Amino acid sequence: MSIASTARQPGITAGFAPLRALIAARLQVLLPGEEEAPRRLHGAMHHALIGPGKRLRPMLTLLAAHRCGGDEAAALDAGCAVEMVHTASLVLDDLPCMDNATLRRGRPATHRAFGEDTAILSAIGLLNQAYGVMATLPDVPEALCLRLVRLLVQAVGSRGLVGGQECDLHPDTVEADAAALEMLHHQKTGVLFAVALEAGSLLSNAPEEEVAALRRFGRHLGLAFQTLDDVLDATATVEAVGKDVRQDGGKPNLVSLFGLEGAQLRVQEHLRLARRELVWPHRPGCMLEALLDEIVLALPLPAGSALSGQGQQPG
């Protein structure tokens, strides 16, 4: 199934469900088989990666490639590599020594299902699988593959996911102001959104101005998404979000800084700024705008949220 055929599906939710299925099927192919030794390790990798998920990051890569007229096969694998990195970070975040979470995507966290030792090894396995996939994208020049691997490595490192998790574990090291908290949010979420979009546009030979615009789109989308995650942590139920809630008590975040309504307003502002980055250059039929709409429709927003019921107008 191609992105173009997905675009012809009626309605936003119906339109993106086949794309998610395409991504899920490719993830299965890119992982070692569950029956391949060591079976427990590979079982943990499958448990973490193949379970239900929004698949936002690979979707962003595919839709950026679609917007810029790029190779869908290479973009699919690049997006799957980013999803592997994201999933590895979730496995590590959930560990007892980190966030001590019990649920992820509506199922037992990987360390609860397979033990802490195997969970850690599965995260390392997913990270290395991701680098291998990105380094061998089909029909992509070696120099571009190397550039994309470098982007992924930088996103994971001390200025990205690892640094964000360190600051999240030690909130006393973070200034309790909006700029510092949004930098933390970017490290925790936005960096992978930006890499996902940058990969799709680079694989399409997009002009640097458009690559930069999509990178900014990813930053704003990541900030909106992470802020909304904090709102849900403070207001939603475990059943609604499929993971532990009330995990951020005592940590500085935009909810504690501005209150629920103020945090929701910042979500709206970042969604508006993200949408603005799609204006240039004009690309008829850009599905990234539709994805913005679906994100708001799909997330379990708390009752009375400023974003609830807005549907097609999240920004």
N, C-alpha and C positions, 0 to 999 in steps of 0.2 A: 504494500500500500504506500502511495506517495503522499507527500504533504498536500499536493494539489488536489488529490481525490478526497482527502480529509476535509479540505476547505469547502467542498461542495455539500457536505453533510448539513442537514437542516438544524439550526439552533446551535448555540455555543456549546452546551454540555454534550450534545450528540456529536458535534463536530470534533471535539478533542478526545472523546473516549477512544476512537480507533487509533489516534496517534499515541495515546498512552499504551494501548495494547501492542502497537508496533515496537515501542521502546521496551516494554516488558519482555517481549519475545526475543529481542536482540540481546538484552542483558543475560538471558538464559544461555544464549549461544556463546557469549564472551566469557562466561565463568567456567572454571573446571566443573565437570559433572559431579553431582552429589555422591555418586557411587565410586568415584575415583579416590584412591587413597591419598592422604589420610581422610577417611570419610567424615569423621567428626568435625574436622576443620572446615571441609568443604560444605558440610551441612550447615554449619554456623554462618558461613559466607552467604549461602543461599537464603537462610532464614532472615538475615539482616537486609539483603538486597532485593529479594524477589517478592517480599510481602507487599501488601497494599501501600501505595504512596501516591502523592500528587504528580511526581515526575516533572516538577517545574523546571529543573535545570536542563535536562536533555530537551525538553520542549522548547526552552528558550534558544538553545543552539540550533535546533531544527527550524524554528520560525525565523531566526535571524538569517539563516542560509536561504530560506524561502524568500524572504524579503529582498535579499541581495542577489538572488538568482544563482545560488551555489549548488554544489554537489551534495545531494541528500544522503548518499551512502556514507560519505566521509563525515558529514555533520552528525549523522545518527551515532556512529561509533565515538566521535568526540564528545557528544552529549552524554553517552553512556559512561565514558571515562569520568566525566565530572560527577555523575550520579554515584559512581563507586566511591569517589573521594568524600562526597557528602555523607554517604551511608557509613563509611569508616569513621567519620567524625561523630556521628550519632552513637555508634557502638561505644566509642571511647567516652563520650559525654555522659552516657547512662551508667557507667561503672560506679560501684559504691564509693570509690575514692574521688569521684568527680561529682556528678549530680545525684547519684544514688537513686536512679529511676527504676521503676519496675515494669513499666509498659512503654511500648513504642509501636506506633501504627496499629494500635488495637490488639497487640500480641505481647507476650512476655519479652522484655528486653533480652538481647542476645546473651548477656552474662547470666540471666536467670534461666535461660533454656539450655545453655551449654557450659556454664561455669565461667568464672572470670578469666582463667588462663586461656581457654580456647577463644573467648570473646576478643581478648587483646590480640591474639595471633590472627584471628579472622580480620580484624581491622587492618593489621599490617599487610595481610594477604590482599585485601581489597585495594589498599593504596598502591601496592606494587603492580597489581593487575591493571589498575587505571593508567599508570605510567606506561606500561607495556602497550596497552591499547592505543594511547595517544601517540606513541612513538612509531606505530606501524599502521597509520590510517591508510585505507585503500586508495591507491592512485594519487597520493599527495606527496609532493617533493620532500626530500629528507630535511631540507633547511626549514620548511614550514612546520613539519612535525616537531623538530627540535624547538622552534619558537613556542609552539603550543605546550610542549612538555615544560619548558621554562616558566611559562605563565602559570601552569598548574602547580608547579613546585613552589613558586612565590606565593600563591594563594593559600597553600597549606602551611607555610612557614611562620616564623615568629612575628611577621608583619600581617599575617592573615589568621587562619583558623586557630593555629596553635597559640598565637599571641592573644587572640580573643578569648579562648578558653582559660588561659592563665589569668587574665584580668577578671574574668567572670568568677573564677574560683577564689580570687583574692580581691574582693570589691574595695577594700581599704586603699588599694593602689590606684583607684580610678576617681578622678575628680567628679563630683556630683553636679555637673553642669551639662547643658544640652549638647555642646560640641563634643565633649569627651565621651558622653554616652552614645552619641550617634557614630563616633569613630569605632567604639566597641561593637555597636550593632553592625557596622560595615564589615568589621573583621569576622564577626560570627556568621553573617549571612550574605552580605552584599558582595564580598569578594568572589564567591562562587557564581553568583548571578552574573557579575560582570565578566568573569572568565568564560562562562557558558555563551554569552552573547558575543564576546570578542572572538571566540573560536568559530562560531557560525559565520561571522562577517569576514574574518580573515580567510577562511576556506572558500569564500566567494569572491576573493580579490576586490572587496569593497574599498572605496577610497578612504584614506585615513580619517577624513572628517566624519564620515559615517560610522567608522569603527569607534571613534571617540564618542559620538552621540549615543551609540548603543551601549558603550561602557557606562556613560552617565545614566542612561535609562536603567541599567542593571543596578547601579548604586542606589538610585531613588526607590526602585522596586524592592531592593533588599532592605532598605531602611523602613519602608512601609510594612513589609512583611514581618520583620523582627519586632517592630513596635506593636503591631497587632498581636503577635505572639505573646508579648508581655501583657497586653490587655486581656487576652484569653486566659493566660495563667492566673490572673487575678480574679476572673469572673466566671469562667466556663467550668463545666463538669468533666470528669474523666471520660464519661460515656460520649460526650459531645466531641472531644478532640482526640480520643484514642491514645492518650498518654497522660503521665502524671501531671497534676496541676498544683498550684501553690508552691512551686519550686523556687520562686524568686523572692520569697519573704526576707526582708532585711537587706536585700541587694539594691543598690541605687539603679533606678531605671526611669524611663520617661513617665511611667504611671505614677511612681512615687514623687517625681519631680513636679509634674503638671496636673496630676489627677487623671481619672479615666477620660473625662471629656476633653481635656487638653491633649492627652495622648492620641485620642481618636482624631482630633483635628490635625495633628501632625501626620497621621496616616493619610488622611485626605490630601494634605498638601504635597506629600511625597508622591502619591499617585498622580496628582495633577502635574507635577514637575516631570514625572516619568513619561506621561502621555505627551507632554510638550516636546520631548526629545525625539519623538517619532514624526514630527511635522516635516523635518528636513532630512533628506530630500523627500519629495512627495512620492510615495510608493502605493499605488492603488492596490487595494485588497490586502493590505498589511494585517496579518493575523495577530500580531503582537498586541494591538489594541483590543481585539476580542479576548485575548488571554487575560488582559487586565480586568476586563469585565467578569470573566469566569472566576478569577481569584476571589473577588468580592462575593460572588454568588455562592461559591463552593465552601468558603470558610464558615465554620459555626460561630457566627457573631453573637455576642451576648445580647440579651433582650434590652431594648432601649438604646442600642448603640447608634451613634450618629451615622454609621455606615449601613445599618440594617435597612433592608428593603429598597436600597438605592438601585440595585440591579445594574442597569446599563450605564449608570452615571456614578462610578465610584469616586471620581476625582472632582 
